[in-house]
Amino acid sequence: MKFNIASKALYNATSAVSKVINSKNALAILDNFLITLEGDKLTITGSDAENALTAHLTVSEAEGSGSLCLGARRLVELLKEMPDQGVDVNINDDTLEVQLTYASGHYSFVGISAEQYPSFRVSGNDSEPISFSIATEQLITGLDNTMFAVSTDEYRMIMQGVYLDITPESITFVATDTRKLVRYIDRRTAPGVTGNCIIPVKPATVIKNVFAKDESLDITMTSRSAIVKSDRFTFQCTFLNGTYPDYNRVIPRNNSLVLTVDRLALLNAVRRVGIFVELDGGLEKFRITPEKILIKSSDPSLCTSAREQVPCSFTGQELTIGFSASFLIEILNTLHGEEVVVNLGDAGRPGMFRPGEEPDNTELVMLLMPMTVGEF
């Protein structure tokens, strides 16, 4: 086999595919790319046994066809340092020796038989597939808004991913770790089908990083896995198996007190005051009045304390409530826009954080459970 390809195009493809390969694999063969040439079409596949990503490229001066495995790390590192120019690739079909040549350099590799590379399969019974298309920006926005709230608790495996609730009219993205919860509803896409899945963090990260430049994605989904396609890539990913909690039940419906505040002003104040919280608790105390928020924290073990105030608009008389500084910073960083609106009930109910303005046909709400405040 032989072909010619621009080194930059080959680097971009191998670099993207390498994102799905684990740094340490139980199967040594998964340290390699599966490279296949058919006519003038070159495909490069990487896998971690649960997910598989394939890049599709067009080459010139192609001769022959076939497949082999080639070490991923060395190939990506070489292409990263190579000047942007045409590269001739010659592969001996018998010995699997790979010769990579360009104007001022020559490199030699030895490949491995493609027969050793595992195929991507989902075990067990599966459901009938459903298919729909979605604008890439909409899918990535949903993941961006929710991934920070995914649980890292190994005893709550079902919460270690982003839940997608798909209806004919909308897609809802949900994530929770029981202390914070995010629900993002996007009605700009009408999938026309019904289904749900839980995407683990790694496949969600791959989708965000690899497909960002594509305009739209075609998704074929079963109860256990999905195939995500664009013109440049095909991604096969495995879902978490289980039943996700009923997220709508925990969202308060009677938080009647409304707080409106400049998002950046609150974020910066919370960050500064958060420097002085107790390391094992992270509690920040908030005394909210109709015109201002007084923020306090302290660490008695170090004899330190901090306080700031931020102007606001509040429909109640006065409310004292506590939140984790780190969780609140995550929420305020993820929200966009100039203002944030917080619906509150009392010191024991979760706060409902929303952006001051939202794109049409979208709805974003973030819940944060309060912490107990003793003396203010």
PAMI-210646 format. One line per field, with one value per residue (C-alpha): x negated, y, z; residue in three letters; residue number from 1. Coordinates in Angstrom, 2 decimals, decimal comma. Example, Ala and Ser with C-alpha at 12.3 -4.5 7.8 and 13.67 -1.06 7.14 Angstrom:
% PAMI-210646
c1 c(-12,30  -13,67) $
c2 c(-4,50  -1,06) $
c3 c(7,80  7,14) $
r c(ALA  SER) $
k c(1  2) $
END
This chain:
% PAMI-210646
c1 c(0,00  -1,08  0,42  -0,41  1,16  0,51  -1,29  0,95  4,12  2,69  1,60  5,01  6,72  4,35  4,29  8,09  8,37  5,71  8,06  10,07  7,02  6,21  2,74  2,68  4,57  5,25  4,83  1,51  2,98  5,15  1,99  2,16  4,19  6,02  5,20  7,17  6,81  9,56  9,14  8,36  10,11  7,98  9,51  7,71  9,37  8,56  10,37  10,36  12,57  15,69  15,48  14,05  13,29  12,57  11,22  11,98  9,41  8,95  5,45  3,75  1,55  3,12  2,15  3,42  5,65  5,51  5,17  2,55  1,98  -0,59  -1,78  0,31  -1,94  -5,05  -3,11  -1,32  -4,53  -6,36  -3,61  -3,38  -7,01  -6,90  -6,71  -3,43  -4,06  -3,14  -4,18  -4,62  -3,58  -4,69  -3,54  -4,95  -1,93  -4,02  -6,29  -4,03  -7,06  -5,97  -8,17  -7,22  -9,10  -9,02  -11,39  -14,03  -13,27  -12,67  -11,15  -10,56  -8,00  -6,92  -3,20  -1,10  1,48  4,94  6,45  5,30  7,32  10,62  13,87  16,28  19,23  21,95  22,74  26,17  29,62  30,16  33,11  34,20  32,07  33,41  31,85  31,89  29,75  28,66  26,65  23,22  23,36  26,57  25,15  21,90  23,77  25,88  22,78  20,94  23,81  24,05  20,74  19,39  22,21  21,51  20,78  17,31  18,56  17,69  20,69  23,05  22,01  25,31  24,62  21,15  22,49  24,80  28,38  30,08  33,87  34,98  38,56  39,98  39,95  36,79  33,62  33,05  29,54  29,23  26,35  26,23  23,97  26,81  25,38  25,91  28,14  28,33  31,21  30,88  33,79  33,15  36,27  34,43  34,08  37,09  35,59  38,91  38,03  38,16  35,28  32,79  29,21  26,43  23,21  20,08  17,69  15,02  17,27  18,88  15,43  14,46  17,62  16,87  13,24  13,45  16,70  16,53  15,80  18,68  21,99  24,29  24,18  26,15  26,79  27,99  28,72  29,77  30,25  26,57  24,58  24,59  22,88  22,17  21,25  19,98  18,19  14,82  15,36  17,40  17,62  19,02  19,61  21,02  23,55  23,81  26,37  29,13  32,13  31,45  33,21  36,36  34,67  37,89  39,05  36,18  36,63  38,58  41,79  42,43  39,18  40,95  38,09  36,20  32,62  31,13  27,43  24,54  22,94  19,30  19,56  20,95  18,46  15,45  16,66  17,33  13,85  12,16  14,17  13,72  9,99  10,81  13,25  12,51  10,76  12,93  16,24  15,99  18,97  19,74  22,55  24,90  27,18  29,47  31,48  33,52  30,50  27,33  25,75  23,31  20,91  18,85  16,43  13,99  11,54  11,26  8,35  6,26  7,88  8,88  12,10  13,45  16,53  17,73  20,98  22,46  25,42  28,50  32,25  34,21  37,96  37,78  37,05  33,96  32,62  29,51  28,29  25,03  23,48  20,29  17,88  16,40  19,79  21,11  18,05  18,63  22,23  21,41  18,58  20,86  23,71  23,36  24,68  24,48  27,03  27,94  31,40  31,68  35,01  34,93  37,37  35,73  32,36  33,11  34,23  31,91  31,21  32,31  29,80  30,74  29,18  30,79  31,34  31,59  31,60  35,07  36,43  33,87  34,24  31,37  31,70  28,97  29,78  27,39  28,13  27,55  25,20  26,17  25,43  24,97  24,16  23,73) $
c2 c(0,00  3,57  7,05  10,73  13,10  16,53  16,13  18,70  16,89  13,61  15,18  16,77  13,42  11,32  13,93  13,94  10,14  9,80  11,54  8,34  6,16  5,61  6,38  2,83  -0,01  -3,53  -4,67  -3,52  -3,48  -0,51  1,62  1,58  3,17  0,91  2,37  1,26  2,30  1,64  3,39  7,00  6,82  6,53  5,80  6,03  4,41  4,57  2,77  2,15  -0,97  0,95  3,82  4,03  7,13  7,00  9,83  9,87  11,34  11,56  10,81  11,12  8,79  5,81  2,28  -0,94  -1,43  -3,04  -2,46  -2,46  -1,19  1,49  2,92  5,97  7,99  7,92  8,75  11,73  13,11  12,81  14,50  17,30  18,26  17,74  20,71  21,20  19,47  16,37  13,03  9,77  6,68  3,26  0,07  -3,38  -5,66  -8,70  -7,33  -4,39  -2,09  1,53  4,08  7,72  10,12  13,85  16,38  16,37  13,31  9,59  7,54  3,82  1,99  -1,61  -2,19  -4,95  -7,13  -5,54  -8,92  -8,34  -5,14  -5,70  -4,72  -2,42  -4,40  -3,77  -6,87  -7,98  -7,27  -3,87  -1,78  -0,77  2,17  5,69  8,31  12,10  15,08  17,97  21,15  20,56  23,86  22,80  19,46  21,01  23,81  21,22  19,31  22,51  23,57  20,27  18,39  20,30  18,90  15,22  13,10  11,71  9,36  5,78  4,58  6,59  5,21  6,17  9,85  9,80  11,02  13,50  12,31  13,06  12,94  13,05  13,80  14,58  18,31  18,82  17,47  17,85  17,61  16,79  16,25  15,98  14,91  15,28  18,62  20,46  19,73  21,22  20,91  22,43  22,14  22,88  23,16  24,53  20,98  18,72  15,21  13,60  10,53  9,44  8,00  8,57  7,75  8,55  9,68  9,21  12,13  10,77  10,32  13,69  15,31  13,61  14,94  18,47  18,42  16,50  17,67  21,38  22,43  20,44  22,15  19,22  15,64  12,52  10,33  6,73  5,61  2,45  1,91  0,97  2,93  5,57  6,29  10,00  10,93  13,97  14,27  14,00  11,58  8,62  8,09  4,96  5,36  3,21  4,57  4,03  1,35  2,06  4,24  7,92  9,62  11,65  15,05  17,06  16,01  17,79  21,15  23,46  24,96  27,54  29,49  32,84  35,13  36,51  37,78  39,59  40,43  41,21  37,85  38,95  41,17  38,27  35,79  37,94  38,64  34,95  34,11  36,62  35,73  32,05  32,33  32,55  29,64  26,60  23,99  21,10  22,90  25,72  27,56  31,10  32,93  35,29  37,85  39,09  42,31  44,22  46,28  44,32  40,96  40,74  37,82  36,43  33,59  32,66  30,03  30,11  27,65  30,23  33,32  34,65  36,15  38,05  40,05  41,87  43,33  43,34  45,44  43,48  43,52  41,21  40,81  39,59  41,49  39,61  36,07  34,41  31,33  29,42  27,88  26,02  28,56  26,11  24,91  28,45  29,49  26,57  27,66  31,34  30,42  28,21  30,70  33,41  36,92  40,03  39,11  35,99  35,42  33,28  31,94  31,28  29,96  29,76  28,80  25,10  25,03  24,83  27,98  27,99  29,85  31,05  33,38  36,83  36,31  33,05  32,21  31,60  28,08  27,19  26,89  26,54  26,06  25,14  23,97  24,28  22,76  25,16  24,60  25,09  28,56  28,92  32,49  35,02) $
c3 c(0,00  -0,57  -0,51  -0,14  2,40  3,91  7,24  8,95  7,91  9,13  12,42  13,04  12,48  14,60  17,38  17,56  17,50  20,21  22,66  23,03  23,77  27,45  28,75  30,15  28,48  29,71  26,08  24,62  21,11  22,15  22,35  18,55  15,78  13,36  9,93  6,85  3,20  0,67  -2,66  -1,84  1,55  4,68  8,08  11,43  14,45  18,16  20,97  24,72  24,33  25,38  22,89  19,38  17,29  13,55  11,39  7,65  5,23  1,48  0,18  -3,21  -5,26  -3,49  -4,47  -2,92  0,09  3,51  7,24  9,97  13,51  14,26  17,60  18,40  20,69  18,48  15,31  16,88  18,38  15,05  13,03  15,60  14,93  11,18  8,77  6,92  3,58  1,62  3,11  1,19  3,15  1,88  3,64  2,91  2,93  3,90  6,65  7,69  7,59  7,20  5,43  5,96  3,69  2,98  1,39  4,12  6,22  6,30  9,15  9,51  11,64  12,03  12,24  13,80  12,09  12,03  12,98  16,56  16,90  18,76  17,12  18,92  20,24  22,83  24,86  25,95  24,57  23,04  21,99  18,52  17,35  17,00  14,75  14,71  13,70  15,89  15,39  16,94  18,80  20,54  21,68  22,92  24,73  26,55  27,63  28,62  30,85  32,70  32,83  35,83  37,99  37,22  40,29  40,97  43,69  42,71  44,73  42,52  39,14  37,53  38,25  36,68  33,37  31,66  31,25  27,91  27,93  24,29  23,26  19,82  20,66  22,72  24,33  28,07  29,54  33,26  35,68  39,46  42,30  44,90  46,13  42,88  39,90  36,41  33,96  30,49  28,03  24,34  22,19  19,15  17,82  17,35  17,20  16,35  18,44  22,08  24,07  26,87  27,77  30,24  28,55  30,70  31,08  28,74  25,66  26,39  26,47  23,20  21,53  22,75  21,62  18,36  16,75  17,63  14,02  12,51  11,80  12,50  13,74  12,85  15,88  15,91  19,45  21,27  25,00  25,43  22,87  20,16  16,87  16,31  12,73  10,90  7,56  9,33  12,21  13,41  17,18  18,81  22,55  25,34  27,84  31,57  32,31  34,83  35,67  36,26  39,23  38,58  38,39  38,07  41,54  43,31  41,55  43,93  42,62  45,32  45,72  45,61  46,69  43,68  43,84  40,83  40,89  38,54  37,81  37,60  40,68  42,71  41,24  42,04  45,58  46,23  44,95  47,24  50,32  49,49  50,14  53,85  54,20  56,35  54,20  55,37  54,88  52,36  53,87  52,76  54,55  52,71  54,32  51,56  51,90  49,31  48,16  48,96  49,74  52,65  52,20  55,09  55,73  58,48  59,58  63,40  63,37  61,49  63,02  59,59  58,29  55,28  54,35  51,26  50,02  46,56  45,35  44,32  43,92  46,26  46,63  50,24  53,46  54,68  54,29  55,70  53,82  53,33  50,22  49,38  47,89  45,36  44,12  43,82  41,81  39,42  38,86  38,33  35,95  33,87  33,63  31,00  30,66  32,78  35,44  37,37  38,84  41,98  43,23  46,99  49,57  52,96  54,44  54,08  50,44  47,44  45,49  41,84  39,66  36,17  33,62  33,40  29,67  27,75  24,02  22,64  23,18  25,86  29,62  32,09  35,84  38,33  41,85  44,76  48,14  51,08  53,99  57,62  58,97  62,71  63,66  60,91) $
r c(MET  LYS  PHE  ASN  ILE  ALA  SER  LYS  ALA  LEU  TYR  ASN  ALA  THR  SER  ALA  VAL  SER  LYS  VAL  ILE  ASN  SER  LYS  ASN  ALA  LEU  ALA  ILE  LEU  ASP  ASN  PHE  LEU  ILE  THR  LEU  GLU  GLY  ASP  LYS  LEU  THR  ILE  THR  GLY  SER  ASP  ALA  GLU  ASN  ALA  LEU  THR  ALA  HIS  LEU  THR  VAL  SER  GLU  ALA  GLU  GLY  SER  GLY  SER  LEU  CYS  LEU  GLY  ALA  ARG  ARG  LEU  VAL  GLU  LEU  LEU  LYS  GLU  MET  PRO  ASP  GLN  GLY  VAL  ASP  VAL  ASN  ILE  ASN  ASP  ASP  THR  LEU  GLU  VAL  GLN  LEU  THR  TYR  ALA  SER  GLY  HIS  TYR  SER  PHE  VAL  GLY  ILE  SER  ALA  GLU  GLN  TYR  PRO  SER  PHE  ARG  VAL  SER  GLY  ASN  ASP  SER  GLU  PRO  ILE  SER  PHE  SER  ILE  ALA  THR  GLU  GLN  LEU  ILE  THR  GLY  LEU  ASP  ASN  THR  MET  PHE  ALA  VAL  SER  THR  ASP  GLU  TYR  ARG  MET  ILE  MET  GLN  GLY  VAL  TYR  LEU  ASP  ILE  THR  PRO  GLU  SER  ILE  THR  PHE  VAL  ALA  THR  ASP  THR  ARG  LYS  LEU  VAL  ARG  TYR  ILE  ASP  ARG  ARG  THR  ALA  PRO  GLY  VAL  THR  GLY  ASN  CYS  ILE  ILE  PRO  VAL  LYS  PRO  ALA  THR  VAL  ILE  LYS  ASN  VAL  PHE  ALA  LYS  ASP  GLU  SER  LEU  ASP  ILE  THR  MET  THR  SER  ARG  SER  ALA  ILE  VAL  LYS  SER  ASP  ARG  PHE  THR  PHE  GLN  CYS  THR  PHE  LEU  ASN  GLY  THR  TYR  PRO  ASP  TYR  ASN  ARG  VAL  ILE  PRO  ARG  ASN  ASN  SER  LEU  VAL  LEU  THR  VAL  ASP  ARG  LEU  ALA  LEU  LEU  ASN  ALA  VAL  ARG  ARG  VAL  GLY  ILE  PHE  VAL  GLU  LEU  ASP  GLY  GLY  LEU  GLU  LYS  PHE  ARG  ILE  THR  PRO  GLU  LYS  ILE  LEU  ILE  LYS  SER  SER  ASP  PRO  SER  LEU  CYS  THR  SER  ALA  ARG  GLU  GLN  VAL  PRO  CYS  SER  PHE  THR  GLY  GLN  GLU  LEU  THR  ILE  GLY  PHE  SER  ALA  SER  PHE  LEU  ILE  GLU  ILE  LEU  ASN  THR  LEU  HIS  GLY  GLU  GLU  VAL  VAL  VAL  ASN  LEU  GLY  ASP  ALA  GLY  ARG  PRO  GLY  MET  PHE  ARG  PRO  GLY  GLU  GLU  PRO  ASP  ASN  THR  GLU  LEU  VAL  MET  LEU  LEU  MET  PRO  MET  THR  VAL  GLY  GLU  PHE) $
k c(1  2  3  4  5  6  7  8  9  10  11  12  13  14  15  16  17  18  19  20  21  22  23  24  25  26  27  28  29  30  31  32  33  34  35  36  37  38  39  40  41  42  43  44  45  46  47  48  49  50  51  52  53  54  55  56  57  58  59  60  61  62  63  64  65  66  67  68  69  70  71  72  73  74  75  76  77  78  79  80  81  82  83  84  85  86  87  88  89  90  91  92  93  94  95  96  97  98  99  100  101  102  103  104  105  106  107  108  109  110  111  112  113  114  115  116  117  118  119  120  121  122  123  124  125  126  127  128  129  130  131  132  133  134  135  136  137  138  139  140  141  142  143  144  145  146  147  148  149  150  151  152  153  154  155  156  157  158  159  160  161  162  163  164  165  166  167  168  169  170  171  172  173  174  175  176  177  178  179  180  181  182  183  184  185  186  187  188  189  190  191  192  193  194  195  196  197  198  199  200  201  202  203  204  205  206  207  208  209  210  211  212  213  214  215  216  217  218  219  220  221  222  223  224  225  226  227  228  229  230  231  232  233  234  235  236  237  238  239  240  241  242  243  244  245  246  247  248  249  250  251  252  253  254  255  256  257  258  259  260  261  262  263  264  265  266  267  268  269  270  271  272  273  274  275  276  277  278  279  280  281  282  283  284  285  286  287  288  289  290  291  292  293  294  295  296  297  298  299  300  301  302  303  304  305  306  307  308  309  310  311  312  313  314  315  316  317  318  319  320  321  322  323  324  325  326  327  328  329  330  331  332  333  334  335  336  337  338  339  340  341  342  343  344  345  346  347  348  349  350  351  352  353  354  355  356  357  358  359  360  361  362  363  364  365  366  367  368  369  370  371  372  373  374  375  376) $
END
